[in-house]
Amino acid sequence: MLFNFGSKKLIAFILATLVLIVSLPAIAVFSMGSDAVSFLAGTPDAKAAETQGFYMGGDVPGNTYAWGNCTYWAFAMRFWANDPIPTTWGNANTWDDRARAGGYIVDHTPSVNAVFQSDGGDLGHVAYVIKVDSITGDWTISEMNAPHLNVVSQRTFSKNSAQYYNFIHDKEGAPAWNPSTISIPSIAIGN
């Protein structure tokens, strides 16, 4: 016999093993941080799910950016808005340079449907501008992988902060984008 346990020790060992096995999913969720725990604790409505949630939709056609990352989401949002961008811009910190080289307008003025871009961090960050307040000038982005991989969230910035970021618009001379509500399938963001 490999182990020489008494019956009480064997039962205690089996119970301890079962407790560990049962607690592993909870340990995994808590290791993702408070954002994941808050989301899984209950999302009361679709707007809350849009504010923050896990992307659970299928692959976005033609999206070659790394799944769960900011580049994946920015491409997806432009695709869903019927105004796709190239899949060749690389990491987020190269998007502004490659967009300029491709004839896209890059400036410090946020507008709905523009791609927010920053060189900050190791690989930069990109997001999709979903709102610009016409009175205050505050602007809101939809982003992925800001708090955690594959977590979709939103942030609002003041008008004055735009000077510190780049915004990638359509190509010069392109027809004006006809804004319509982006419809992300309900299964796309977990709630």
Order of alpha helices (4+ residues) and beta strands (2+ residues): alpha-alpha-alpha-beta-alpha-alpha-beta-beta-beta-beta-beta-beta
